[in-house]
Amino acid sequence: EADCCVYRREQCTIAVYVDDMLIMGSRSEVESAKEMLSTLYDIKLLGEARDFLGVSIERDRARRTIYLSQGKYIQQLILTYGLKGCRP
């Protein structure tokens, strides 16, 4: 068996990994979830997500799009394994 790490409540989704949490949904659902969680746990609110577990998150609210990237992680792997001068 595996531990659950993604939870859904109505139109709100909460992803949890160790002590990191990402809350996604409508503004009112996110605020409601944050309020409920803060009554149960000592949480630190960091604002809108820009990075989660090494994945960069970019939002374009006007276009209603989300762009996810692991560019930083890939650059770290390239440096770690000495592949900086290699071509794909």
HTML snippet that shows the backbone in 3Dmol.js (N, CA, C, O; Angstrom):
<script src="https://3Dmol.org/build/3Dmol-min.js"></script>
<div id="view" style="width:600px;height:400px;position:relative"></div>
<script>
const pdb = `
ATOM      1  N   GLU A   1       0.827  -1.185   0.000  1.00  0.00           N
ATOM      2  CA  GLU A   1       0.000   0.000   0.000  1.00  0.00           C
ATOM      3  C   GLU A   1       0.871   1.248   0.000  1.00  0.00           C
ATOM      4  O   GLU A   1       1.980   1.258   0.533  1.00  0.00           O
ATOM      5  N   ALA A   2       0.352   2.271  -0.595  1.00  0.00           N
ATOM      6  CA  ALA A   2       1.049   3.557  -0.637  1.00  0.00           C
ATOM      7  C   ALA A   2       0.244   4.591   0.147  1.00  0.00           C
ATOM      8  O   ALA A   2      -0.981   4.505   0.241  1.00  0.00           O
ATOM      9  N   ASP A   3       0.943   5.553   0.697  1.00  0.00           N
ATOM     10  CA  ASP A   3       0.263   6.646   1.384  1.00  0.00           C
ATOM     11  C   ASP A   3      -0.352   7.569   0.347  1.00  0.00           C
ATOM     12  O   ASP A   3       0.245   7.833  -0.696  1.00  0.00           O
ATOM     13  N   CYS A   4      -1.538   8.053   0.638  1.00  0.00           N
ATOM     14  CA  CYS A   4      -2.177   9.030  -0.256  1.00  0.00           C
ATOM     15  C   CYS A   4      -1.413  10.342  -0.175  1.00  0.00           C
ATOM     16  O   CYS A   4      -0.980  10.758   0.900  1.00  0.00           O
ATOM     17  N   CYS A   5      -1.254  10.981  -1.312  1.00  0.00           N
ATOM     18  CA  CYS A   5      -0.569  12.272  -1.304  1.00  0.00           C
ATOM     19  C   CYS A   5      -1.359  13.324  -2.073  1.00  0.00           C
ATOM     20  O   CYS A   5      -0.953  14.484  -2.124  1.00  0.00           O
ATOM     21  N   VAL A   6      -2.480  12.936  -2.669  1.00  0.00           N
ATOM     22  CA  VAL A   6      -3.342  13.886  -3.364  1.00  0.00           C
ATOM     23  C   VAL A   6      -4.752  13.727  -2.800  1.00  0.00           C
ATOM     24  O   VAL A   6      -5.316  12.633  -2.775  1.00  0.00           O
ATOM     25  N   TYR A   7      -5.296  14.847  -2.352  1.00  0.00           N
ATOM     26  CA  TYR A   7      -6.619  14.842  -1.739  1.00  0.00           C
ATOM     27  C   TYR A   7      -7.529  15.798  -2.494  1.00  0.00           C
ATOM     28  O   TYR A   7      -7.096  16.855  -2.952  1.00  0.00           O
ATOM     29  N   ARG A   8      -8.804  15.410  -2.617  1.00  0.00           N
ATOM     30  CA  ARG A   8      -9.785  16.266  -3.292  1.00  0.00           C
ATOM     31  C   ARG A   8     -10.946  16.532  -2.350  1.00  0.00           C
ATOM     32  O   ARG A   8     -11.407  15.648  -1.629  1.00  0.00           O
ATOM     33  N   ARG A   9     -11.406  17.778  -2.378  1.00  0.00           N
ATOM     34  CA  ARG A   9     -12.594  18.174  -1.622  1.00  0.00           C
ATOM     35  C   ARG A   9     -13.335  19.164  -2.496  1.00  0.00           C
ATOM     36  O   ARG A   9     -12.872  20.284  -2.715  1.00  0.00           O
ATOM     37  N   GLU A  10     -14.477  18.749  -2.989  1.00  0.00           N
ATOM     38  CA  GLU A  10     -15.265  19.560  -3.911  1.00  0.00           C
ATOM     39  C   GLU A  10     -14.383  19.981  -5.089  1.00  0.00           C
ATOM     40  O   GLU A  10     -13.893  19.118  -5.817  1.00  0.00           O
ATOM     41  N   GLN A  11     -14.169  21.279  -5.295  1.00  0.00           N
ATOM     42  CA  GLN A  11     -13.367  21.760  -6.426  1.00  0.00           C
ATOM     43  C   GLN A  11     -11.949  22.127  -6.014  1.00  0.00           C
ATOM     44  O   GLN A  11     -11.298  22.935  -6.677  1.00  0.00           O
ATOM     45  N   CYS A  12     -11.464  21.536  -4.917  1.00  0.00           N
ATOM     46  CA  CYS A  12     -10.133  21.853  -4.408  1.00  0.00           C
ATOM     47  C   CYS A  12      -9.287  20.571  -4.384  1.00  0.00           C
ATOM     48  O   CYS A  12      -9.758  19.515  -3.963  1.00  0.00           O
ATOM     49  N   THR A  13      -8.039  20.680  -4.840  1.00  0.00           N
ATOM     50  CA  THR A  13      -7.104  19.560  -4.821  1.00  0.00           C
ATOM     51  C   THR A  13      -5.895  19.968  -3.994  1.00  0.00           C
ATOM     52  O   THR A  13      -5.361  21.066  -4.150  1.00  0.00           O
ATOM     53  N   ILE A  14      -5.466  19.059  -3.102  1.00  0.00           N
ATOM     54  CA  ILE A  14      -4.305  19.328  -2.253  1.00  0.00           C
ATOM     55  C   ILE A  14      -3.285  18.225  -2.496  1.00  0.00           C
ATOM     56  O   ILE A  14      -3.580  17.046  -2.298  1.00  0.00           O
ATOM     57  N   ALA A  15      -2.086  18.607  -2.924  1.00  0.00           N
ATOM     58  CA  ALA A  15      -0.983  17.660  -3.114  1.00  0.00           C
ATOM     59  C   ALA A  15      -0.017  17.833  -1.949  1.00  0.00           C
ATOM     60  O   ALA A  15       0.379  18.952  -1.624  1.00  0.00           O
ATOM     61  N   VAL A  16       0.362  16.715  -1.319  1.00  0.00           N
ATOM     62  CA  VAL A  16       1.230  16.754  -0.150  1.00  0.00           C
ATOM     63  C   VAL A  16       2.423  15.835  -0.372  1.00  0.00           C
ATOM     64  O   VAL A  16       2.269  14.708  -0.841  1.00  0.00           O
ATOM     65  N   TYR A  17       3.616  16.324  -0.032  1.00  0.00           N
ATOM     66  CA  TYR A  17       4.817  15.497  -0.049  1.00  0.00           C
ATOM     67  C   TYR A  17       5.659  15.904   1.152  1.00  0.00           C
ATOM     68  O   TYR A  17       6.175  17.021   1.197  1.00  0.00           O
ATOM     69  N   VAL A  18       5.800  15.023   2.108  1.00  0.00           N
ATOM     70  CA  VAL A  18       6.491  15.244   3.376  1.00  0.00           C
ATOM     71  C   VAL A  18       5.922  16.494   4.049  1.00  0.00           C
ATOM     72  O   VAL A  18       4.830  16.436   4.614  1.00  0.00           O
ATOM     73  N   ASP A  19       6.633  17.621   4.001  1.00  0.00           N
ATOM     74  CA  ASP A  19       6.110  18.838   4.633  1.00  0.00           C
ATOM     75  C   ASP A  19       5.831  19.938   3.619  1.00  0.00           C
ATOM     76  O   ASP A  19       5.731  21.109   3.985  1.00  0.00           O
ATOM     77  N   ASP A  20       5.706  19.571   2.351  1.00  0.00           N
ATOM     78  CA  ASP A  20       5.347  20.522   1.296  1.00  0.00           C
ATOM     79  C   ASP A  20       3.908  20.260   0.862  1.00  0.00           C
ATOM     80  O   ASP A  20       3.475  19.112   0.771  1.00  0.00           O
ATOM     81  N   MET A  21       3.181  21.332   0.599  1.00  0.00           N
ATOM     82  CA  MET A  21       1.786  21.204   0.223  1.00  0.00           C
ATOM     83  C   MET A  21       1.455  22.215  -0.874  1.00  0.00           C
ATOM     84  O   MET A  21       1.894  23.364  -0.824  1.00  0.00           O
ATOM     85  N   LEU A  22       0.683  21.779  -1.854  1.00  0.00           N
ATOM     86  CA  LEU A  22       0.224  22.646  -2.928  1.00  0.00           C
ATOM     87  C   LEU A  22      -1.297  22.547  -2.961  1.00  0.00           C
ATOM     88  O   LEU A  22      -1.852  21.457  -3.102  1.00  0.00           O
ATOM     89  N   ILE A  23      -1.966  23.689  -2.830  1.00  0.00           N
ATOM     90  CA  ILE A  23      -3.429  23.728  -2.833  1.00  0.00           C
ATOM     91  C   ILE A  23      -3.876  24.359  -4.141  1.00  0.00           C
ATOM     92  O   ILE A  23      -3.456  25.466  -4.480  1.00  0.00           O
ATOM     93  N   MET A  24      -4.738  23.644  -4.884  1.00  0.00           N
ATOM     94  CA  MET A  24      -5.192  24.123  -6.191  1.00  0.00           C
ATOM     95  C   MET A  24      -6.709  24.125  -6.236  1.00  0.00           C
ATOM     96  O   MET A  24      -7.356  23.224  -5.701  1.00  0.00           O
ATOM     97  N   GLY A  25      -7.274  25.141  -6.875  1.00  0.00           N
ATOM     98  CA  GLY A  25      -8.722  25.208  -7.036  1.00  0.00           C
ATOM     99  C   GLY A  25      -9.164  26.646  -7.204  1.00  0.00           C
ATOM    100  O   GLY A  25      -8.351  27.543  -7.432  1.00  0.00           O
ATOM    101  N   SER A  26     -10.460  26.849  -7.089  1.00  0.00           N
ATOM    102  CA  SER A  26     -10.978  28.217  -7.181  1.00  0.00           C
ATOM    103  C   SER A  26     -10.469  29.017  -5.980  1.00  0.00           C
ATOM    104  O   SER A  26     -10.130  28.450  -4.941  1.00  0.00           O
ATOM    105  N   ARG A  27     -10.424  30.307  -6.136  1.00  0.00           N
ATOM    106  CA  ARG A  27      -9.919  31.167  -5.064  1.00  0.00           C
ATOM    107  C   ARG A  27     -10.640  30.917  -3.744  1.00  0.00           C
ATOM    108  O   ARG A  27     -10.001  30.819  -2.696  1.00  0.00           O
ATOM    109  N   SER A  28     -11.973  30.811  -3.790  1.00  0.00           N
ATOM    110  CA  SER A  28     -12.739  30.609  -2.557  1.00  0.00           C
ATOM    111  C   SER A  28     -12.458  29.239  -1.945  1.00  0.00           C
ATOM    112  O   SER A  28     -12.380  29.118  -0.722  1.00  0.00           O
ATOM    113  N   GLU A  29     -12.306  28.207  -2.774  1.00  0.00           N
ATOM    114  CA  GLU A  29     -12.000  26.863  -2.267  1.00  0.00           C
ATOM    115  C   GLU A  29     -10.608  26.821  -1.648  1.00  0.00           C
ATOM    116  O   GLU A  29     -10.410  26.198  -0.604  1.00  0.00           O
ATOM    117  N   VAL A  30      -9.652  27.475  -2.279  1.00  0.00           N
ATOM    118  CA  VAL A  30      -8.287  27.509  -1.744  1.00  0.00           C
ATOM    119  C   VAL A  30      -8.276  28.237  -0.407  1.00  0.00           C
ATOM    120  O   VAL A  30      -7.652  27.766   0.544  1.00  0.00           O
ATOM    121  N   GLU A  31      -8.946  29.363  -0.321  1.00  0.00           N
ATOM    122  CA  GLU A  31      -8.999  30.113   0.935  1.00  0.00           C
ATOM    123  C   GLU A  31      -9.661  29.292   2.032  1.00  0.00           C
ATOM    124  O   GLU A  31      -9.201  29.296   3.174  1.00  0.00           O
ATOM    125  N   SER A  32     -10.731  28.593   1.698  1.00  0.00           N
ATOM    126  CA  SER A  32     -11.428  27.741   2.659  1.00  0.00           C
ATOM    127  C   SER A  32     -10.514  26.623   3.157  1.00  0.00           C
ATOM    128  O   SER A  32     -10.475  26.339   4.354  1.00  0.00           O
ATOM    129  N   ALA A  33      -9.782  25.991   2.247  1.00  0.00           N
ATOM    130  CA  ALA A  33      -8.859  24.909   2.620  1.00  0.00           C
ATOM    131  C   ALA A  33      -7.736  25.440   3.508  1.00  0.00           C
ATOM    132  O   ALA A  33      -7.376  24.804   4.499  1.00  0.00           O
ATOM    133  N   LYS A  34      -7.182  26.601   3.159  1.00  0.00           N
ATOM    134  CA  LYS A  34      -6.110  27.178   3.970  1.00  0.00           C
ATOM    135  C   LYS A  34      -6.609  27.493   5.372  1.00  0.00           C
ATOM    136  O   LYS A  34      -5.906  27.246   6.352  1.00  0.00           O
ATOM    137  N   GLU A  35      -7.811  28.033   5.473  1.00  0.00           N
ATOM    138  CA  GLU A  35      -8.390  28.366   6.775  1.00  0.00           C
ATOM    139  C   GLU A  35      -8.585  27.109   7.618  1.00  0.00           C
ATOM    140  O   GLU A  35      -8.245  27.091   8.801  1.00  0.00           O
ATOM    141  N   MET A  36      -9.138  26.049   7.002  1.00  0.00           N
ATOM    142  CA  MET A  36      -9.371  24.805   7.720  1.00  0.00           C
ATOM    143  C   MET A  36      -8.043  24.196   8.187  1.00  0.00           C
ATOM    144  O   MET A  36      -7.919  23.779   9.338  1.00  0.00           O
ATOM    145  N   LEU A  37      -7.056  24.146   7.289  1.00  0.00           N
ATOM    146  CA  LEU A  37      -5.765  23.556   7.640  1.00  0.00           C
ATOM    147  C   LEU A  37      -5.051  24.340   8.729  1.00  0.00           C
ATOM    148  O   LEU A  37      -4.373  23.757   9.574  1.00  0.00           O
ATOM    149  N   SER A  38      -5.202  25.670   8.714  1.00  0.00           N
ATOM    150  CA  SER A  38      -4.523  26.487   9.722  1.00  0.00           C
ATOM    151  C   SER A  38      -5.114  26.293  11.113  1.00  0.00           C
ATOM    152  O   SER A  38      -4.446  26.571  12.109  1.00  0.00           O
ATOM    153  N   THR A  39      -6.353  25.823  11.197  1.00  0.00           N
ATOM    154  CA  THR A  39      -6.931  25.522  12.514  1.00  0.00           C
ATOM    155  C   THR A  39      -6.425  24.196  13.049  1.00  0.00           C
ATOM    156  O   THR A  39      -6.442  23.971  14.259  1.00  0.00           O
ATOM    157  N   LEU A  40      -5.973  23.312  12.165  1.00  0.00           N
ATOM    158  CA  LEU A  40      -5.501  21.985  12.570  1.00  0.00           C
ATOM    159  C   LEU A  40      -3.987  21.905  12.726  1.00  0.00           C
ATOM    160  O   LEU A  40      -3.487  21.160  13.569  1.00  0.00           O
ATOM    161  N   TYR A  41      -3.254  22.673  11.913  1.00  0.00           N
ATOM    162  CA  TYR A  41      -1.800  22.588  11.878  1.00  0.00           C
ATOM    163  C   TYR A  41      -1.176  23.972  11.892  1.00  0.00           C
ATOM    164  O   TYR A  41      -1.814  24.967  11.547  1.00  0.00           O
ATOM    165  N   ASP A  42       0.075  24.012  12.296  1.00  0.00           N
ATOM    166  CA  ASP A  42       0.842  25.249  12.215  1.00  0.00           C
ATOM    167  C   ASP A  42       1.422  25.308  10.804  1.00  0.00           C
ATOM    168  O   ASP A  42       2.404  24.628  10.503  1.00  0.00           O
ATOM    169  N   ILE A  43       0.814  26.120   9.943  1.00  0.00           N
ATOM    170  CA  ILE A  43       1.249  26.164   8.545  1.00  0.00           C
ATOM    171  C   ILE A  43       1.870  27.516   8.220  1.00  0.00           C
ATOM    172  O   ILE A  43       1.578  28.525   8.862  1.00  0.00           O
ATOM    173  N   LYS A  44       2.724  27.512   7.216  1.00  0.00           N
ATOM    174  CA  LYS A  44       3.382  28.725   6.735  1.00  0.00           C
ATOM    175  C   LYS A  44       2.892  28.962   5.309  1.00  0.00           C
ATOM    176  O   LYS A  44       3.143  28.148   4.421  1.00  0.00           O
ATOM    177  N   LEU A  45       2.201  30.065   5.091  1.00  0.00           N
ATOM    178  CA  LEU A  45       1.675  30.393   3.767  1.00  0.00           C
ATOM    179  C   LEU A  45       2.728  31.166   2.984  1.00  0.00           C
ATOM    180  O   LEU A  45       3.196  32.218   3.421  1.00  0.00           O
ATOM    181  N   LEU A  46       3.091  30.637   1.831  1.00  0.00           N
ATOM    182  CA  LEU A  46       4.161  31.235   1.031  1.00  0.00           C
ATOM    183  C   LEU A  46       3.656  31.977  -0.198  1.00  0.00           C
ATOM    184  O   LEU A  46       4.455  32.439  -1.013  1.00  0.00           O
ATOM    185  N   GLY A  47       2.342  32.097  -0.341  1.00  0.00           N
ATOM    186  CA  GLY A  47       1.795  32.810  -1.487  1.00  0.00           C
ATOM    187  C   GLY A  47       1.612  31.899  -2.689  1.00  0.00           C
ATOM    188  O   GLY A  47       1.621  30.673  -2.572  1.00  0.00           O
ATOM    189  N   GLU A  48       1.447  32.523  -3.840  1.00  0.00           N
ATOM    190  CA  GLU A  48       1.233  31.765  -5.072  1.00  0.00           C
ATOM    191  C   GLU A  48       2.450  30.911  -5.397  1.00  0.00           C
ATOM    192  O   GLU A  48       3.587  31.373  -5.310  1.00  0.00           O
ATOM    193  N   ALA A  49       2.203  29.672  -5.767  1.00  0.00           N
ATOM    194  CA  ALA A  49       3.290  28.730  -6.049  1.00  0.00           C
ATOM    195  C   ALA A  49       4.066  29.132  -7.294  1.00  0.00           C
ATOM    196  O   ALA A  49       3.486  29.443  -8.335  1.00  0.00           O
ATOM    197  N   ARG A  50       5.383  29.120  -7.167  1.00  0.00           N
ATOM    198  CA  ARG A  50       6.262  29.358  -8.301  1.00  0.00           C
ATOM    199  C   ARG A  50       7.141  28.128  -8.553  1.00  0.00           C
ATOM    200  O   ARG A  50       7.709  27.952  -9.631  1.00  0.00           O
ATOM    201  N   ASP A  51       7.233  27.276  -7.509  1.00  0.00           N
ATOM    202  CA  ASP A  51       8.046  26.071  -7.592  1.00  0.00           C
ATOM    203  C   ASP A  51       7.461  25.047  -6.614  1.00  0.00           C
ATOM    204  O   ASP A  51       7.109  25.398  -5.488  1.00  0.00           O
ATOM    205  N   PHE A  52       7.358  23.795  -7.033  1.00  0.00           N
ATOM    206  CA  PHE A  52       6.883  22.736  -6.148  1.00  0.00           C
ATOM    207  C   PHE A  52       7.639  21.461  -6.477  1.00  0.00           C
ATOM    208  O   PHE A  52       7.519  20.924  -7.577  1.00  0.00           O
ATOM    209  N   LEU A  53       8.427  20.976  -5.508  1.00  0.00           N
ATOM    210  CA  LEU A  53       9.203  19.744  -5.656  1.00  0.00           C
ATOM    211  C   LEU A  53      10.092  19.766  -6.900  1.00  0.00           C
ATOM    212  O   LEU A  53      10.203  18.763  -7.604  1.00  0.00           O
ATOM    213  N   GLY A  54      10.720  20.900  -7.167  1.00  0.00           N
ATOM    214  CA  GLY A  54      11.637  21.007  -8.290  1.00  0.00           C
ATOM    215  C   GLY A  54      10.977  21.299  -9.627  1.00  0.00           C
ATOM    216  O   GLY A  54      11.656  21.364 -10.652  1.00  0.00           O
ATOM    217  N   VAL A  55       9.671  21.475  -9.627  1.00  0.00           N
ATOM    218  CA  VAL A  55       8.956  21.807 -10.862  1.00  0.00           C
ATOM    219  C   VAL A  55       8.615  23.293 -10.824  1.00  0.00           C
ATOM    220  O   VAL A  55       7.925  23.752  -9.914  1.00  0.00           O
ATOM    221  N   SER A  56       9.100  24.048 -11.814  1.00  0.00           N
ATOM    222  CA  SER A  56       8.775  25.471 -11.904  1.00  0.00           C
ATOM    223  C   SER A  56       7.358  25.627 -12.437  1.00  0.00           C
ATOM    224  O   SER A  56       6.948  24.922 -13.359  1.00  0.00           O
ATOM    225  N   ILE A  57       6.617  26.557 -11.847  1.00  0.00           N
ATOM    226  CA  ILE A  57       5.224  26.780 -12.218  1.00  0.00           C
ATOM    227  C   ILE A  57       5.071  28.221 -12.685  1.00  0.00           C
ATOM    228  O   ILE A  57       5.372  29.155 -11.942  1.00  0.00           O
ATOM    229  N   GLU A  58       4.606  28.398 -13.906  1.00  0.00           N
ATOM    230  CA  GLU A  58       4.338  29.739 -14.441  1.00  0.00           C
ATOM    231  C   GLU A  58       2.885  29.799 -14.878  1.00  0.00           C
ATOM    232  O   GLU A  58       2.419  28.938 -15.625  1.00  0.00           O
ATOM    233  N   ARG A  59       2.165  30.822 -14.411  1.00  0.00           N
ATOM    234  CA  ARG A  59       0.758  30.993 -14.769  1.00  0.00           C
ATOM    235  C   ARG A  59       0.576  32.219 -15.644  1.00  0.00           C
ATOM    236  O   ARG A  59       1.214  33.251 -15.435  1.00  0.00           O
ATOM    237  N   ASP A  60      -0.294  32.094 -16.614  1.00  0.00           N
ATOM    238  CA  ASP A  60      -0.734  33.232 -17.415  1.00  0.00           C
ATOM    239  C   ASP A  60      -2.240  33.307 -17.217  1.00  0.00           C
ATOM    240  O   ASP A  60      -3.012  32.649 -17.915  1.00  0.00           O
ATOM    241  N   ARG A  61      -2.639  34.123 -16.252  1.00  0.00           N
ATOM    242  CA  ARG A  61      -4.064  34.194 -15.905  1.00  0.00           C
ATOM    243  C   ARG A  61      -4.914  34.709 -17.072  1.00  0.00           C
ATOM    244  O   ARG A  61      -6.044  34.261 -17.266  1.00  0.00           O
ATOM    245  N   ALA A  62      -4.371  35.638 -17.837  1.00  0.00           N
ATOM    246  CA  ALA A  62      -5.122  36.197 -18.965  1.00  0.00           C
ATOM    247  C   ALA A  62      -5.456  35.101 -19.986  1.00  0.00           C
ATOM    248  O   ALA A  62      -6.568  35.054 -20.513  1.00  0.00           O
ATOM    249  N   ARG A  63      -4.499  34.237 -20.253  1.00  0.00           N
ATOM    250  CA  ARG A  63      -4.722  33.150 -21.223  1.00  0.00           C
ATOM    251  C   ARG A  63      -5.260  31.876 -20.566  1.00  0.00           C
ATOM    252  O   ARG A  63      -5.599  30.908 -21.247  1.00  0.00           O
ATOM    253  N   ARG A  64      -5.333  31.893 -19.225  1.00  0.00           N
ATOM    254  CA  ARG A  64      -5.807  30.736 -18.456  1.00  0.00           C
ATOM    255  C   ARG A  64      -4.959  29.493 -18.743  1.00  0.00           C
ATOM    256  O   ARG A  64      -5.479  28.411 -19.014  1.00  0.00           O
ATOM    257  N   THR A  65      -3.615  29.686 -18.674  1.00  0.00           N
ATOM    258  CA  THR A  65      -2.700  28.577 -18.918  1.00  0.00           C
ATOM    259  C   THR A  65      -1.721  28.432 -17.755  1.00  0.00           C
ATOM    260  O   THR A  65      -1.449  29.383 -17.022  1.00  0.00           O
ATOM    261  N   ILE A  66      -1.209  27.231 -17.612  1.00  0.00           N
ATOM    262  CA  ILE A  66      -0.170  26.933 -16.626  1.00  0.00           C
ATOM    263  C   ILE A  66       0.953  26.222 -17.362  1.00  0.00           C
ATOM    264  O   ILE A  66       0.705  25.287 -18.123  1.00  0.00           O
ATOM    265  N   TYR A  67       2.199  26.664 -17.137  1.00  0.00           N
ATOM    266  CA  TYR A  67       3.370  26.071 -17.774  1.00  0.00           C
ATOM    267  C   TYR A  67       4.223  25.444 -16.678  1.00  0.00           C
ATOM    268  O   TYR A  67       4.619  26.125 -15.733  1.00  0.00           O
ATOM    269  N   LEU A  68       4.506  24.149 -16.799  1.00  0.00           N
ATOM    270  CA  LEU A  68       5.335  23.429 -15.841  1.00  0.00           C
ATOM    271  C   LEU A  68       6.665  23.085 -16.503  1.00  0.00           C
ATOM    272  O   LEU A  68       6.701  22.666 -17.660  1.00  0.00           O
ATOM    273  N   SER A  69       7.764  23.265 -15.759  1.00  0.00           N
ATOM    274  CA  SER A  69       9.087  23.022 -16.329  1.00  0.00           C
ATOM    275  C   SER A  69      10.025  22.446 -15.272  1.00  0.00           C
ATOM    276  O   SER A  69       9.944  22.802 -14.097  1.00  0.00           O
ATOM    277  N   GLN A  70      10.911  21.556 -15.700  1.00  0.00           N
ATOM    278  CA  GLN A  70      11.957  21.038 -14.826  1.00  0.00           C
ATOM    279  C   GLN A  70      13.333  21.473 -15.332  1.00  0.00           C
ATOM    280  O   GLN A  70      14.315  20.750 -15.170  1.00  0.00           O
ATOM    281  N   GLY A  71      13.397  22.636 -15.935  1.00  0.00           N
ATOM    282  CA  GLY A  71      14.639  23.154 -16.496  1.00  0.00           C
ATOM    283  C   GLY A  71      15.767  23.245 -15.490  1.00  0.00           C
ATOM    284  O   GLY A  71      16.900  22.879 -15.804  1.00  0.00           O
ATOM    285  N   LYS A  72      15.484  23.730 -14.275  1.00  0.00           N
ATOM    286  CA  LYS A  72      16.523  23.844 -13.248  1.00  0.00           C
ATOM    287  C   LYS A  72      17.077  22.466 -12.891  1.00  0.00           C
ATOM    288  O   LYS A  72      18.285  22.298 -12.720  1.00  0.00           O
ATOM    289  N   TYR A  73      16.194  21.496 -12.783  1.00  0.00           N
ATOM    290  CA  TYR A  73      16.609  20.130 -12.450  1.00  0.00           C
ATOM    291  C   TYR A  73      17.481  19.551 -13.565  1.00  0.00           C
ATOM    292  O   TYR A  73      18.492  18.903 -13.294  1.00  0.00           O
ATOM    293  N   ILE A  74      17.093  19.782 -14.802  1.00  0.00           N
ATOM    294  CA  ILE A  74      17.860  19.282 -15.943  1.00  0.00           C
ATOM    295  C   ILE A  74      19.243  19.922 -15.971  1.00  0.00           C
ATOM    296  O   ILE A  74      20.235  19.235 -16.218  1.00  0.00           O
ATOM    297  N   GLN A  75      19.324  21.232 -15.722  1.00  0.00           N
ATOM    298  CA  GLN A  75      20.619  21.913 -15.688  1.00  0.00           C
ATOM    299  C   GLN A  75      21.502  21.343 -14.579  1.00  0.00           C
ATOM    300  O   GLN A  75      22.709  21.188 -14.763  1.00  0.00           O
ATOM    301  N   GLN A  76      20.899  21.031 -13.425  1.00  0.00           N
ATOM    302  CA  GLN A  76      21.639  20.442 -12.314  1.00  0.00           C
ATOM    303  C   GLN A  76      22.195  19.070 -12.716  1.00  0.00           C
ATOM    304  O   GLN A  76      23.344  18.757 -12.403  1.00  0.00           O
ATOM    305  N   LEU A  77      21.399  18.256 -13.399  1.00  0.00           N
ATOM    306  CA  LEU A  77      21.863  16.944 -13.859  1.00  0.00           C
ATOM    307  C   LEU A  77      23.007  17.078 -14.855  1.00  0.00           C
ATOM    308  O   LEU A  77      23.976  16.321 -14.798  1.00  0.00           O
ATOM    309  N   ILE A  78      22.897  18.028 -15.755  1.00  0.00           N
ATOM    310  CA  ILE A  78      23.949  18.249 -16.754  1.00  0.00           C
ATOM    311  C   ILE A  78      25.265  18.585 -16.068  1.00  0.00           C
ATOM    312  O   ILE A  78      26.310  18.052 -16.443  1.00  0.00           O
ATOM    313  N   LEU A  79      25.232  19.461 -15.067  1.00  0.00           N
ATOM    314  CA  LEU A  79      26.447  19.833 -14.344  1.00  0.00           C
ATOM    315  C   LEU A  79      26.960  18.668 -13.498  1.00  0.00           C
ATOM    316  O   LEU A  79      28.166  18.422 -13.456  1.00  0.00           O
ATOM    317  N   THR A  80      26.062  17.952 -12.827  1.00  0.00           N
ATOM    318  CA  THR A  80      26.455  16.833 -11.968  1.00  0.00           C
ATOM    319  C   THR A  80      27.185  15.747 -12.747  1.00  0.00           C
ATOM    320  O   THR A  80      28.175  15.194 -12.266  1.00  0.00           O
ATOM    321  N   TYR A  81      26.707  15.444 -13.935  1.00  0.00           N
ATOM    322  CA  TYR A  81      27.286  14.357 -14.723  1.00  0.00           C
ATOM    323  C   TYR A  81      28.272  14.827 -15.800  1.00  0.00           C
ATOM    324  O   TYR A  81      28.648  14.056 -16.682  1.00  0.00           O
ATOM    325  N   GLY A  82      28.683  16.092 -15.722  1.00  0.00           N
ATOM    326  CA  GLY A  82      29.708  16.611 -16.621  1.00  0.00           C
ATOM    327  C   GLY A  82      29.295  16.606 -18.090  1.00  0.00           C
ATOM    328  O   GLY A  82      30.109  16.297 -18.960  1.00  0.00           O
ATOM    329  N   LEU A  83      28.063  16.938 -18.366  1.00  0.00           N
ATOM    330  CA  LEU A  83      27.557  16.901 -19.738  1.00  0.00           C
ATOM    331  C   LEU A  83      27.358  18.281 -20.347  1.00  0.00           C
ATOM    332  O   LEU A  83      26.664  18.425 -21.353  1.00  0.00           O
ATOM    333  N   LYS A  84      27.963  19.294 -19.740  1.00  0.00           N
ATOM    334  CA  LYS A  84      27.717  20.662 -20.177  1.00  0.00           C
ATOM    335  C   LYS A  84      28.049  20.897 -21.645  1.00  0.00           C
ATOM    336  O   LYS A  84      27.316  21.624 -22.316  1.00  0.00           O
ATOM    337  N   GLY A  85      29.108  20.321 -22.165  1.00  0.00           N
ATOM    338  CA  GLY A  85      29.497  20.554 -23.551  1.00  0.00           C
ATOM    339  C   GLY A  85      28.871  19.589 -24.553  1.00  0.00           C
ATOM    340  O   GLY A  85      29.111  19.697 -25.756  1.00  0.00           O
ATOM    341  N   CYS A  86      28.078  18.658 -24.066  1.00  0.00           N
ATOM    342  CA  CYS A  86      27.485  17.650 -24.963  1.00  0.00           C
ATOM    343  C   CYS A  86      26.340  18.228 -25.787  1.00  0.00           C
ATOM    344  O   CYS A  86      25.679  19.184 -25.383  1.00  0.00           O
ATOM    345  N   ARG A  87      26.126  17.625 -26.948  1.00  0.00           N
ATOM    346  CA  ARG A  87      24.991  18.010 -27.796  1.00  0.00           C
ATOM    347  C   ARG A  87      23.955  16.901 -27.763  1.00  0.00           C
ATOM    348  O   ARG A  87      24.307  15.726 -27.663  1.00  0.00           O
ATOM    349  N   PRO A  88      22.693  17.258 -27.844  1.00  0.00           N
ATOM    350  CA  PRO A  88      21.651  16.219 -27.807  1.00  0.00           C
ATOM    351  C   PRO A  88      21.685  15.309 -29.024  1.00  0.00           C
ATOM    352  O   PRO A  88      20.872  14.391 -29.132  1.00  0.00           O
TER     353      PRO A  88
END
`;
const viewer = $3Dmol.createViewer("view");
viewer.addModel(pdb, "pdb");
viewer.setStyle({}, {cartoon: {color: "spectrum"}});
viewer.zoomTo();
viewer.render();
</script>
